[in-house]
Amino acid sequence: MKKPESEIRSAAIHAKIRPRFKKWADAMARDDDHSLAHWLEKMIEAEHERREGKSEAR
């Protein structure tokens, strides 16, 4: 999904997580040839779409 031109990446997320999860996320992002920020954005978007589809099925 291509982001609309009007949507500028300006929101920051700060979260403390266990070092092993950060290591896993870095590795998965690298495997997908993305930055960690872009990879997280894709994962959040996919989960949002999954949940939206789940609520429509009810």
Buried (B, 14 or more C-beta within 10 A) or exposed (E): EEEEEEEEEEEEEEEEEEEEEEEEBEEBBEEEEBEBEEBBBBBEEEEEEEEEEEEEEE
